[in-house]
């Protein structure tokens, strides 16, 4: 999916990898919901009113400075498996 960068409007941060993040049933940020919102923006003129921004990966140091180790540890552990 590609987005047009508008010159005005709201900045929306999105990365295609977010569609691979499955949060489990009942969570409001389900892949289907995010995809539905993306489709709506694409089917209407809303894309032209927004600045779509692809975020850069955060460094471990940046994440550590803003998070507790207990919230980081599960992500670090799952990556090492």
C-alpha positions in Angstrom: 0.0 0.0 0.0 1.4 3.4 -0.9 0.4 6.8 0.4 0.7 10.2 -1.0 2.4 12.8 1.1 0.1 15.8 1.5 1.5 19.3 2.1 -0.9 20.0 5.0 -2.9 18.4 7.6 -2.2 15.9 10.4 0.9 13.8 10.6 0.1 10.1 10.7 2.9 7.7 11.7 2.5 4.3 10.1 4.8 1.4 9.2 3.6 -1.6 7.2 5.2 -3.9 9.8 2.5 -2.8 12.2 0.1 -5.1 10.3 2.2 -8.1 11.5 1.7 -7.2 15.2 -1.1 -9.4 16.4 -2.4 -8.2 19.7 -4.9 -10.9 20.4 -8.7 -11.0 20.4 -10.6 -8.2 22.0 -7.7 -5.7 21.7 -8.8 -2.4 20.0 -5.7 -2.2 17.8 -6.4 -5.3 15.8 -4.8 -5.8 12.3 -8.3 -5.8 10.7 -9.2 -2.5 12.3 -5.9 -0.8 11.2 -6.3 -2.2 7.7 -9.9 -1.0 7.5 -8.8 2.5 8.5 -6.0 2.5 6.0 -8.4 1.4 3.3 -10.8 4.2 4.2 -8.1 6.8 3.9 -7.1 5.4 0.5 -10.7 5.3 -0.8 -11.4 8.9 0.2 -9.6 12.2 -0.2 -8.3 12.0 3.4 -4.8 10.8 2.1 -4.3 14.2 0.4 -5.0 16.0 3.7 -2.5 14.1 5.8 1.3 13.8 6.1 2.1 10.0 6.2 5.4 9.5 8.1 7.3 6.2 8.2 9.0 6.1 11.6 12.6 5.2 12.0 13.7 2.3 14.2 14.4 3.4 17.8 17.8 2.6 19.3 17.8 0.3 22.4 19.3 3.2 24.4 16.4 5.5 23.4 13.8 2.8 24.4 15.6 2.1 27.7 15.6 5.8 28.6 11.8 6.0 28.3 10.8 2.6 29.5 11.1 0.3 32.5 13.1 -2.9 32.2 10.0 -5.0 33.0 8.3 -3.6 29.9 11.4 -4.1 27.7 12.4 -7.6 28.9 9.6 -9.6 27.2 10.4 -8.0 23.8 14.1 -8.6 24.2 13.5 -12.2 25.4 11.2 -13.0 22.4 13.8 -11.7 19.9 16.5 -13.9 21.3 14.5 -17.1 20.8 
